């Protein structure tokens, strides 16, 4: 069974992040991701960046991933 820690490591390996937190039950996961890569991009583009970073794992290992993405500046103001 896939763990939240494994999903977190997948994200961190493929995307330069300042902060990543993942929770889940082995099939459904929720993530908070903070990255400078998101700067100047809307939410849809930010999510696409994460999906692209996860690649085939989104089709084969991760059943569902909901996420909240932030730039470092936006994260500091939350």
PDB file with one MODEL, atoms N, CA, C and O in Angstrom:
MODEL        1
ATOM      1  N   UNK A   1       0.840  -1.181   0.000  1.00  0.00           N
ATOM      2  CA  UNK A   1       0.000   0.000   0.000  1.00  0.00           C
ATOM      3  C   UNK A   1       0.891   1.252   0.000  1.00  0.00           C
ATOM      4  O   UNK A   1       1.902   1.319   0.699  1.00  0.00           O
ATOM      5  N   UNK A   2       0.497   2.201  -0.775  1.00  0.00           N
ATOM      6  CA  UNK A   2       1.220   3.464  -0.888  1.00  0.00           C
ATOM      7  C   UNK A   2       0.997   4.312   0.368  1.00  0.00           C
ATOM      8  O   UNK A   2      -0.129   4.426   0.853  1.00  0.00           O
ATOM      9  N   UNK A   3       2.065   4.898   0.886  1.00  0.00           N
ATOM     10  CA  UNK A   3       1.959   5.722   2.091  1.00  0.00           C
ATOM     11  C   UNK A   3       2.049   7.199   1.734  1.00  0.00           C
ATOM     12  O   UNK A   3       2.570   7.551   0.676  1.00  0.00           O
ATOM     13  N   UNK A   4       1.543   8.068   2.609  1.00  0.00           N
ATOM     14  CA  UNK A   4       1.696   9.504   2.377  1.00  0.00           C
ATOM     15  C   UNK A   4       3.171   9.905   2.266  1.00  0.00           C
ATOM     16  O   UNK A   4       3.509  10.803   1.494  1.00  0.00           O
ATOM     17  N   UNK A   5       4.046   9.251   3.026  1.00  0.00           N
ATOM     18  CA  UNK A   5       5.474   9.567   2.972  1.00  0.00           C
ATOM     19  C   UNK A   5       6.061   9.250   1.599  1.00  0.00           C
ATOM     20  O   UNK A   5       6.926   9.973   1.104  1.00  0.00           O
ATOM     21  N   UNK A   6       5.584   8.164   0.986  1.00  0.00           N
ATOM     22  CA  UNK A   6       6.055   7.799  -0.353  1.00  0.00           C
ATOM     23  C   UNK A   6       5.604   8.825  -1.382  1.00  0.00           C
ATOM     24  O   UNK A   6       6.389   9.238  -2.235  1.00  0.00           O
ATOM     25  N   UNK A   7       4.346   9.236  -1.305  1.00  0.00           N
ATOM     26  CA  UNK A   7       3.840  10.254  -2.237  1.00  0.00           C
ATOM     27  C   UNK A   7       4.623  11.555  -2.049  1.00  0.00           C
ATOM     28  O   UNK A   7       4.984  12.211  -3.026  1.00  0.00           O
ATOM     29  N   UNK A   8       4.882  11.921  -0.807  1.00  0.00           N
ATOM     30  CA  UNK A   8       5.676  13.116  -0.525  1.00  0.00           C
ATOM     31  C   UNK A   8       7.054  13.001  -1.169  1.00  0.00           C
ATOM     32  O   UNK A   8       7.530  13.958  -1.781  1.00  0.00           O
ATOM     33  N   UNK A   9       7.692  11.857  -1.041  1.00  0.00           N
ATOM     34  CA  UNK A   9       9.032  11.695  -1.631  1.00  0.00           C
ATOM     35  C   UNK A   9       8.972  11.750  -3.154  1.00  0.00           C
ATOM     36  O   UNK A   9       9.884  12.285  -3.784  1.00  0.00           O
ATOM     37  N   UNK A  10       7.917  11.206  -3.756  1.00  0.00           N
ATOM     38  CA  UNK A  10       7.755  11.305  -5.213  1.00  0.00           C
ATOM     39  C   UNK A  10       7.704  12.772  -5.641  1.00  0.00           C
ATOM     40  O   UNK A  10       8.355  13.167  -6.608  1.00  0.00           O
ATOM     41  N   UNK A  11       6.934  13.565  -4.918  1.00  0.00           N
ATOM     42  CA  UNK A  11       6.798  14.985  -5.258  1.00  0.00           C
ATOM     43  C   UNK A  11       8.136  15.696  -5.087  1.00  0.00           C
ATOM     44  O   UNK A  11       8.563  16.445  -5.965  1.00  0.00           O
ATOM     45  N   UNK A  12       8.794  15.459  -3.955  1.00  0.00           N
ATOM     46  CA  UNK A  12      10.060  16.140  -3.663  1.00  0.00           C
ATOM     47  C   UNK A  12      11.178  15.738  -4.627  1.00  0.00           C
ATOM     48  O   UNK A  12      12.061  16.546  -4.914  1.00  0.00           O
ATOM     49  N   UNK A  13      11.153  14.514  -5.125  1.00  0.00           N
ATOM     50  CA  UNK A  13      12.169  14.056  -6.073  1.00  0.00           C
ATOM     51  C   UNK A  13      12.029  14.716  -7.438  1.00  0.00           C
ATOM     52  O   UNK A  13      13.015  14.888  -8.154  1.00  0.00           O
ATOM     53  N   UNK A  14      10.807  15.081  -7.793  1.00  0.00           N
ATOM     54  CA  UNK A  14      10.533  15.573  -9.140  1.00  0.00           C
ATOM     55  C   UNK A  14      10.275  17.064  -9.226  1.00  0.00           C
ATOM     56  O   UNK A  14      10.166  17.610 -10.324  1.00  0.00           O
ATOM     57  N   UNK A  15      10.176  17.735  -8.077  1.00  0.00           N
ATOM     58  CA  UNK A  15       9.794  19.137  -8.072  1.00  0.00           C
ATOM     59  C   UNK A  15      10.526  19.855  -6.942  1.00  0.00           C
ATOM     60  O   UNK A  15      10.544  19.381  -5.806  1.00  0.00           O
ATOM     61  N   UNK A  16      11.124  20.992  -7.258  1.00  0.00           N
ATOM     62  CA  UNK A  16      11.815  21.776  -6.228  1.00  0.00           C
ATOM     63  C   UNK A  16      10.773  22.415  -5.323  1.00  0.00           C
ATOM     64  O   UNK A  16      10.030  23.300  -5.749  1.00  0.00           O
ATOM     65  N   UNK A  17      10.720  21.965  -4.075  1.00  0.00           N
ATOM     66  CA  UNK A  17       9.698  22.433  -3.138  1.00  0.00           C
ATOM     67  C   UNK A  17      10.337  23.006  -1.881  1.00  0.00           C
ATOM     68  O   UNK A  17      11.395  22.559  -1.439  1.00  0.00           O
ATOM     69  N   UNK A  18       9.674  23.994  -1.325  1.00  0.00           N
ATOM     70  CA  UNK A  18      10.075  24.527  -0.024  1.00  0.00           C
ATOM     71  C   UNK A  18       9.379  23.778   1.101  1.00  0.00           C
ATOM     72  O   UNK A  18       9.907  23.678   2.209  1.00  0.00           O
ATOM     73  N   UNK A  19       8.190  23.252   0.815  1.00  0.00           N
ATOM     74  CA  UNK A  19       7.420  22.543   1.821  1.00  0.00           C
ATOM     75  C   UNK A  19       6.455  21.597   1.120  1.00  0.00           C
ATOM     76  O   UNK A  19       5.829  21.952   0.122  1.00  0.00           O
ATOM     77  N   UNK A  20       6.347  20.387   1.658  1.00  0.00           N
ATOM     78  CA  UNK A  20       5.364  19.418   1.165  1.00  0.00           C
ATOM     79  C   UNK A  20       4.803  18.675   2.370  1.00  0.00           C
ATOM     80  O   UNK A  20       5.551  18.200   3.224  1.00  0.00           O
ATOM     81  N   UNK A  21       3.479  18.581   2.430  1.00  0.00           N
ATOM     82  CA  UNK A  21       2.818  17.789   3.460  1.00  0.00           C
ATOM     83  C   UNK A  21       1.769  16.942   2.764  1.00  0.00           C
ATOM     84  O   UNK A  21       0.940  17.465   2.019  1.00  0.00           O
ATOM     85  N   UNK A  22       1.799  15.633   3.003  1.00  0.00           N
ATOM     86  CA  UNK A  22       0.843  14.724   2.372  1.00  0.00           C
ATOM     87  C   UNK A  22       0.175  13.883   3.455  1.00  0.00           C
ATOM     88  O   UNK A  22       0.832  13.358   4.354  1.00  0.00           O
ATOM     89  N   UNK A  23      -1.131  13.772   3.348  1.00  0.00           N
ATOM     90  CA  UNK A  23      -1.916  12.908   4.227  1.00  0.00           C
ATOM     91  C   UNK A  23      -2.748  11.996   3.327  1.00  0.00           C
ATOM     92  O   UNK A  23      -3.077  12.361   2.198  1.00  0.00           O
ATOM     93  N   UNK A  24      -3.083  10.819   3.828  1.00  0.00           N
ATOM     94  CA  UNK A  24      -3.908   9.939   3.019  1.00  0.00           C
ATOM     95  C   UNK A  24      -4.073   8.570   3.622  1.00  0.00           C
ATOM     96  O   UNK A  24      -3.501   8.247   4.662  1.00  0.00           O
ATOM     97  N   UNK A  25      -4.887   7.757   2.929  1.00  0.00           N
ATOM     98  CA  UNK A  25      -5.239   6.431   3.424  1.00  0.00           C
ATOM     99  C   UNK A  25      -4.687   5.293   2.577  1.00  0.00           C
ATOM    100  O   UNK A  25      -5.084   4.141   2.752  1.00  0.00           O
ATOM    101  N   UNK A  26      -3.787   5.601   1.671  1.00  0.00           N
ATOM    102  CA  UNK A  26      -3.231   4.558   0.807  1.00  0.00           C
ATOM    103  C   UNK A  26      -3.749   4.623  -0.615  1.00  0.00           C
ATOM    104  O   UNK A  26      -3.102   4.124  -1.535  1.00  0.00           O
ATOM    105  N   UNK A  27      -4.899   5.226  -0.804  1.00  0.00           N
ATOM    106  CA  UNK A  27      -5.460   5.413  -2.144  1.00  0.00           C
ATOM    107  C   UNK A  27      -5.801   6.867  -2.414  1.00  0.00           C
ATOM    108  O   UNK A  27      -5.569   7.362  -3.517  1.00  0.00           O
ATOM    109  N   UNK A  28      -6.337   7.542  -1.443  1.00  0.00           N
ATOM    110  CA  UNK A  28      -6.738   8.943  -1.575  1.00  0.00           C
ATOM    111  C   UNK A  28      -5.795   9.803  -0.751  1.00  0.00           C
ATOM    112  O   UNK A  28      -5.575   9.545   0.433  1.00  0.00           O
ATOM    113  N   UNK A  29      -5.243  10.821  -1.385  1.00  0.00           N
ATOM    114  CA  UNK A  29      -4.245  11.652  -0.721  1.00  0.00           C
ATOM    115  C   UNK A  29      -4.594  13.128  -0.846  1.00  0.00           C
ATOM    116  O   UNK A  29      -5.216  13.563  -1.814  1.00  0.00           O
ATOM    117  N   UNK A  30      -4.172  13.883   0.165  1.00  0.00           N
ATOM    118  CA  UNK A  30      -4.290  15.337   0.171  1.00  0.00           C
ATOM    119  C   UNK A  30      -2.900  15.902   0.372  1.00  0.00           C
ATOM    120  O   UNK A  30      -2.169  15.455   1.256  1.00  0.00           O
ATOM    121  N   UNK A  31      -2.526  16.879  -0.437  1.00  0.00           N
ATOM    122  CA  UNK A  31      -1.181  17.439  -0.342  1.00  0.00           C
ATOM    123  C   UNK A  31      -1.224  18.961  -0.298  1.00  0.00           C
ATOM    124  O   UNK A  31      -2.061  19.601  -0.934  1.00  0.00           O
ATOM    125  N   UNK A  32      -0.302  19.514   0.465  1.00  0.00           N
ATOM    126  CA  UNK A  32      -0.021  20.948   0.459  1.00  0.00           C
ATOM    127  C   UNK A  32       1.397  21.069  -0.084  1.00  0.00           C
ATOM    128  O   UNK A  32       2.329  20.475   0.458  1.00  0.00           O
ATOM    129  N   UNK A  33       1.557  21.840  -1.155  1.00  0.00           N
ATOM    130  CA  UNK A  33       2.850  21.941  -1.831  1.00  0.00           C
ATOM    131  C   UNK A  33       3.200  23.413  -2.013  1.00  0.00           C
ATOM    132  O   UNK A  33       2.401  24.194  -2.531  1.00  0.00           O
ATOM    133  N   UNK A  34       4.400  23.780  -1.581  1.00  0.00           N
ATOM    134  CA  UNK A  34       4.888  25.154  -1.712  1.00  0.00           C
ATOM    135  C   UNK A  34       6.135  25.111  -2.590  1.00  0.00           C
ATOM    136  O   UNK A  34       7.104  24.423  -2.271  1.00  0.00           O
ATOM    137  N   UNK A  35       6.104  25.857  -3.707  1.00  0.00           N
ATOM    138  CA  UNK A  35       7.232  25.848  -4.630  1.00  0.00           C
ATOM    139  C   UNK A  35       7.331  27.173  -5.384  1.00  0.00           C
ATOM    140  O   UNK A  35       6.322  27.778  -5.747  1.00  0.00           O
ATOM    141  N   UNK A  36       8.559  27.604  -5.607  1.00  0.00           N
ATOM    142  CA  UNK A  36       8.802  28.797  -6.432  1.00  0.00           C
ATOM    143  C   UNK A  36       8.394  28.565  -7.878  1.00  0.00           C
ATOM    144  O   UNK A  36       8.129  29.518  -8.610  1.00  0.00           O
ATOM    145  N   UNK A  37       8.344  27.312  -8.292  1.00  0.00           N
ATOM    146  CA  UNK A  37       7.967  26.966  -9.669  1.00  0.00           C
ATOM    147  C   UNK A  37       6.558  27.453  -9.989  1.00  0.00           C
ATOM    148  O   UNK A  37       6.229  27.675 -11.154  1.00  0.00           O
ATOM    149  N   UNK A  38       5.732  27.618  -8.972  1.00  0.00           N
ATOM    150  CA  UNK A  38       4.347  28.036  -9.165  1.00  0.00           C
ATOM    151  C   UNK A  38       4.202  29.532  -9.406  1.00  0.00           C
ATOM    152  O   UNK A  38       3.123  29.999  -9.772  1.00  0.00           O
ATOM    153  N   UNK A  39       5.266  30.279  -9.206  1.00  0.00           N
ATOM    154  CA  UNK A  39       5.230  31.735  -9.344  1.00  0.00           C
ATOM    155  C   UNK A  39       4.692  32.140 -10.718  1.00  0.00           C
ATOM    156  O   UNK A  39       5.178  31.672 -11.748  1.00  0.00           O
ATOM    157  N   UNK A  40       3.682  33.016 -10.720  1.00  0.00           N
ATOM    158  CA  UNK A  40       3.130  33.543 -11.963  1.00  0.00           C
ATOM    159  C   UNK A  40       2.185  32.605 -12.697  1.00  0.00           C
ATOM    160  O   UNK A  40       1.756  32.904 -13.811  1.00  0.00           O
ATOM    161  N   UNK A  41       1.851  31.454 -12.073  1.00  0.00           N
ATOM    162  CA  UNK A  41       0.965  30.490 -12.724  1.00  0.00           C
ATOM    163  C   UNK A  41      -0.339  30.378 -11.943  1.00  0.00           C
ATOM    164  O   UNK A  41      -0.351  30.466 -10.715  1.00  0.00           O
ATOM    165  N   UNK A  42      -1.432  30.183 -12.670  1.00  0.00           N
ATOM    166  CA  UNK A  42      -2.719  30.020 -11.995  1.00  0.00           C
ATOM    167  C   UNK A  42      -2.801  28.629 -11.364  1.00  0.00           C
ATOM    168  O   UNK A  42      -1.930  27.788 -11.586  1.00  0.00           O
ATOM    169  N   UNK A  43      -3.832  28.399 -10.593  1.00  0.00           N
ATOM    170  CA  UNK A  43      -3.977  27.137  -9.854  1.00  0.00           C
ATOM    171  C   UNK A  43      -3.975  25.927 -10.778  1.00  0.00           C
ATOM    172  O   UNK A  43      -3.333  24.922 -10.474  1.00  0.00           O
ATOM    173  N   UNK A  44      -4.675  26.007 -11.888  1.00  0.00           N
ATOM    174  CA  UNK A  44      -4.719  24.886 -12.824  1.00  0.00           C
ATOM    175  C   UNK A  44      -3.316  24.539 -13.309  1.00  0.00           C
ATOM    176  O   UNK A  44      -2.941  23.366 -13.312  1.00  0.00           O
ATOM    177  N   UNK A  45      -2.547  25.523 -13.713  1.00  0.00           N
ATOM    178  CA  UNK A  45      -1.172  25.284 -14.184  1.00  0.00           C
ATOM    179  C   UNK A  45      -0.309  24.704 -13.063  1.00  0.00           C
ATOM    180  O   UNK A  45       0.518  23.826 -13.306  1.00  0.00           O
ATOM    181  N   UNK A  46      -0.501  25.194 -11.837  1.00  0.00           N
ATOM    182  CA  UNK A  46       0.267  24.676 -10.706  1.00  0.00           C
ATOM    183  C   UNK A  46      -0.025  23.192 -10.497  1.00  0.00           C
ATOM    184  O   UNK A  46       0.889  22.400 -10.270  1.00  0.00           O
ATOM    185  N   UNK A  47      -1.287  22.824 -10.573  1.00  0.00           N
ATOM    186  CA  UNK A  47      -1.668  21.425 -10.393  1.00  0.00           C
ATOM    187  C   UNK A  47      -1.127  20.569 -11.534  1.00  0.00           C
ATOM    188  O   UNK A  47      -0.694  19.439 -11.310  1.00  0.00           O
ATOM    189  N   UNK A  48      -1.147  21.097 -12.748  1.00  0.00           N
ATOM    190  CA  UNK A  48      -0.595  20.362 -13.884  1.00  0.00           C
ATOM    191  C   UNK A  48       0.899  20.101 -13.703  1.00  0.00           C
ATOM    192  O   UNK A  48       1.399  19.044 -14.087  1.00  0.00           O
ATOM    193  N   UNK A  49       1.604  21.059 -13.122  1.00  0.00           N
ATOM    194  CA  UNK A  49       3.037  20.880 -12.854  1.00  0.00           C
ATOM    195  C   UNK A  49       3.241  19.695 -11.905  1.00  0.00           C
ATOM    196  O   UNK A  49       4.130  18.870 -12.115  1.00  0.00           O
ATOM    197  N   UNK A  50       2.413  19.617 -10.863  1.00  0.00           N
ATOM    198  CA  UNK A  50       2.532  18.501  -9.912  1.00  0.00           C
ATOM    199  C   UNK A  50       2.177  17.185 -10.597  1.00  0.00           C
ATOM    200  O   UNK A  50       2.894  16.198 -10.433  1.00  0.00           O
ATOM    201  N   UNK A  51       1.085  17.151 -11.361  1.00  0.00           N
ATOM    202  CA  UNK A  51       0.702  15.927 -12.062  1.00  0.00           C
ATOM    203  C   UNK A  51       1.809  15.482 -13.021  1.00  0.00           C
ATOM    204  O   UNK A  51       2.109  14.292 -13.112  1.00  0.00           O
ATOM    205  N   UNK A  52       2.413  16.431 -13.732  1.00  0.00           N
ATOM    206  CA  UNK A  52       3.512  16.095 -14.642  1.00  0.00           C
ATOM    207  C   UNK A  52       4.717  15.565 -13.877  1.00  0.00           C
ATOM    208  O   UNK A  52       5.397  14.649 -14.339  1.00  0.00           O
ATOM    209  N   UNK A  53       4.979  16.140 -12.707  1.00  0.00           N
ATOM    210  CA  UNK A  53       6.097  15.672 -11.890  1.00  0.00           C
ATOM    211  C   UNK A  53       5.868  14.229 -11.430  1.00  0.00           C
ATOM    212  O   UNK A  53       6.814  13.448 -11.331  1.00  0.00           O
ATOM    213  N   UNK A  54       4.627  13.884 -11.154  1.00  0.00           N
ATOM    214  CA  UNK A  54       4.314  12.529 -10.709  1.00  0.00           C
ATOM    215  C   UNK A  54       4.214  11.545 -11.869  1.00  0.00           C
ATOM    216  O   UNK A  54       4.360  10.338 -11.676  1.00  0.00           O
ATOM    217  N   UNK A  55       3.967  12.052 -13.062  1.00  0.00           N
ATOM    218  CA  UNK A  55       3.952  11.223 -14.270  1.00  0.00           C
ATOM    219  C   UNK A  55       3.028  10.018 -14.176  1.00  0.00           C
ATOM    220  O   UNK A  55       1.874  10.136 -13.765  1.00  0.00           O
ATOM    221  N   UNK A  56       3.548   8.860 -14.563  1.00  0.00           N
ATOM    222  CA  UNK A  56       2.750   7.630 -14.608  1.00  0.00           C
ATOM    223  C   UNK A  56       2.253   7.176 -13.239  1.00  0.00           C
ATOM    224  O   UNK A  56       1.302   6.399 -13.150  1.00  0.00           O
ATOM    225  N   UNK A  57       2.880   7.649 -12.189  1.00  0.00           N
ATOM    226  CA  UNK A  57       2.435   7.255 -10.846  1.00  0.00           C
ATOM    227  C   UNK A  57       0.989   7.680 -10.597  1.00  0.00           C
ATOM    228  O   UNK A  57       0.282   7.052  -9.809  1.00  0.00           O
ATOM    229  N   UNK A  58       0.552   8.744 -11.267  1.00  0.00           N
ATOM    230  CA  UNK A  58      -0.839   9.187 -11.128  1.00  0.00           C
ATOM    231  C   UNK A  58      -1.802   8.180 -11.755  1.00  0.00           C
ATOM    232  O   UNK A  58      -2.963   8.103 -11.352  1.00  0.00           O
ATOM    233  N   UNK A  59      -1.343   7.427 -12.713  1.00  0.00           N
ATOM    234  CA  UNK A  59      -2.211   6.440 -13.368  1.00  0.00           C
ATOM    235  C   UNK A  59      -2.099   5.063 -12.730  1.00  0.00           C
ATOM    236  O   UNK A  59      -3.053   4.285 -12.740  1.00  0.00           O
ATOM    237  N   UNK A  60      -0.924   4.768 -12.172  1.00  0.00           N
ATOM    238  CA  UNK A  60      -0.680   3.409 -11.706  1.00  0.00           C
ATOM    239  C   UNK A  60      -0.736   3.236 -10.196  1.00  0.00           C
ATOM    240  O   UNK A  60      -1.245   2.223  -9.717  1.00  0.00           O
ATOM    241  N   UNK A  61      -0.226   4.201  -9.433  1.00  0.00           N
ATOM    242  CA  UNK A  61      -0.113   4.016  -7.990  1.00  0.00           C
ATOM    243  C   UNK A  61      -1.046   4.909  -7.174  1.00  0.00           C
ATOM    244  O   UNK A  61      -1.557   4.490  -6.135  1.00  0.00           O
ATOM    245  N   UNK A  62      -1.266   6.122  -7.635  1.00  0.00           N
ATOM    246  CA  UNK A  62      -2.039   7.092  -6.860  1.00  0.00           C
ATOM    247  C   UNK A  62      -3.446   7.152  -7.433  1.00  0.00           C
ATOM    248  O   UNK A  62      -3.651   7.562  -8.575  1.00  0.00           O
ATOM    249  N   UNK A  63      -4.410   6.738  -6.623  1.00  0.00           N
ATOM    250  CA  UNK A  63      -5.795   6.705  -7.098  1.00  0.00           C
ATOM    251  C   UNK A  63      -6.390   8.111  -7.173  1.00  0.00           C
ATOM    252  O   UNK A  63      -7.055   8.454  -8.151  1.00  0.00           O
ATOM    253  N   UNK A  64      -6.154   8.922  -6.142  1.00  0.00           N
ATOM    254  CA  UNK A  64      -6.707  10.277  -6.117  1.00  0.00           C
ATOM    255  C   UNK A  64      -5.793  11.180  -5.307  1.00  0.00           C
ATOM    256  O   UNK A  64      -5.295  10.801  -4.247  1.00  0.00           O
ATOM    257  N   UNK A  65      -5.583  12.386  -5.828  1.00  0.00           N
ATOM    258  CA  UNK A  65      -4.752  13.364  -5.147  1.00  0.00           C
ATOM    259  C   UNK A  65      -5.435  14.726  -5.221  1.00  0.00           C
ATOM    260  O   UNK A  65      -5.598  15.293  -6.302  1.00  0.00           O
ATOM    261  N   UNK A  66      -5.828  15.240  -4.066  1.00  0.00           N
ATOM    262  CA  UNK A  66      -6.299  16.621  -4.026  1.00  0.00           C
ATOM    263  C   UNK A  66      -5.160  17.440  -3.450  1.00  0.00           C
ATOM    264  O   UNK A  66      -4.430  16.971  -2.577  1.00  0.00           O
ATOM    265  N   UNK A  67      -5.010  18.646  -3.932  1.00  0.00           N
ATOM    266  CA  UNK A  67      -3.865  19.431  -3.485  1.00  0.00           C
ATOM    267  C   UNK A  67      -4.196  20.893  -3.368  1.00  0.00           C
ATOM    268  O   UNK A  67      -5.101  21.420  -4.016  1.00  0.00           O
ATOM    269  N   UNK A  68      -3.418  21.529  -2.509  1.00  0.00           N
ATOM    270  CA  UNK A  68      -3.415  22.982  -2.390  1.00  0.00           C
ATOM    271  C   UNK A  68      -1.983  23.391  -2.680  1.00  0.00           C
ATOM    272  O   UNK A  68      -1.046  22.920  -2.035  1.00  0.00           O
ATOM    273  N   UNK A  69      -1.826  24.265  -3.647  1.00  0.00           N
ATOM    274  CA  UNK A  69      -0.493  24.695  -4.065  1.00  0.00           C
ATOM    275  C   UNK A  69      -0.320  26.180  -3.762  1.00  0.00           C
ATOM    276  O   UNK A  69      -1.252  26.977  -3.882  1.00  0.00           O
ATOM    277  N   UNK A  70       0.908  26.524  -3.364  1.00  0.00           N
ATOM    278  CA  UNK A  70       1.213  27.895  -2.980  1.00  0.00           C
ATOM    279  C   UNK A  70       2.597  28.287  -3.477  1.00  0.00           C
ATOM    280  O   UNK A  70       3.498  27.452  -3.560  1.00  0.00           O
ATOM    281  N   UNK A  71       2.753  29.554  -3.803  1.00  0.00           N
ATOM    282  CA  UNK A  71       4.094  30.109  -3.968  1.00  0.00           C
ATOM    283  C   UNK A  71       4.613  30.380  -2.555  1.00  0.00           C
ATOM    284  O   UNK A  71       3.816  30.489  -1.623  1.00  0.00           O
ATOM    285  N   UNK A  72       5.926  30.489  -2.380  1.00  0.00           N
ATOM    286  CA  UNK A  72       6.440  30.789  -1.034  1.00  0.00           C
ATOM    287  C   UNK A  72       5.853  32.067  -0.443  1.00  0.00           C
ATOM    288  O   UNK A  72       5.557  32.121   0.751  1.00  0.00           O
ATOM    289  N   UNK A  73       5.685  33.088  -1.268  1.00  0.00           N
ATOM    290  CA  UNK A  73       5.124  34.359  -0.786  1.00  0.00           C
ATOM    291  C   UNK A  73       3.688  34.178  -0.304  1.00  0.00           C
ATOM    292  O   UNK A  73       3.310  34.677   0.756  1.00  0.00           O
ATOM    293  N   UNK A  74       2.898  33.462  -1.092  1.00  0.00           N
ATOM    294  CA  UNK A  74       1.497  33.224  -0.730  1.00  0.00           C
ATOM    295  C   UNK A  74       1.414  32.356   0.533  1.00  0.00           C
ATOM    296  O   UNK A  74       0.545  32.571   1.378  1.00  0.00           O
ATOM    297  N   UNK A  75       2.306  31.389   0.657  1.00  0.00           N
ATOM    298  CA  UNK A  75       2.334  30.496   1.800  1.00  0.00           C
ATOM    299  C   UNK A  75       2.596  31.279   3.093  1.00  0.00           C
ATOM    300  O   UNK A  75       1.990  30.996   4.126  1.00  0.00           O
ATOM    301  N   UNK A  76       3.488  32.252   3.032  1.00  0.00           N
ATOM    302  CA  UNK A  76       3.812  33.055   4.213  1.00  0.00           C
ATOM    303  C   UNK A  76       2.630  33.877   4.694  1.00  0.00           C
ATOM    304  O   UNK A  76       2.537  34.216   5.874  1.00  0.00           O
ATOM    305  N   UNK A  77       1.721  34.199   3.767  1.00  0.00           N
ATOM    306  CA  UNK A  77       0.578  35.035   4.128  1.00  0.00           C
ATOM    307  C   UNK A  77      -0.662  34.212   4.524  1.00  0.00           C
ATOM    308  O   UNK A  77      -1.724  34.780   4.779  1.00  0.00           O
ATOM    309  N   UNK A  78      -0.528  32.895   4.575  1.00  0.00           N
ATOM    310  CA  UNK A  78      -1.681  32.079   4.974  1.00  0.00           C
ATOM    311  C   UNK A  78      -1.700  31.819   6.452  1.00  0.00           C
ATOM    312  O   UNK A  78      -2.604  31.148   6.950  1.00  0.00           O
TER     313      UNK A  78
ENDMDL
END
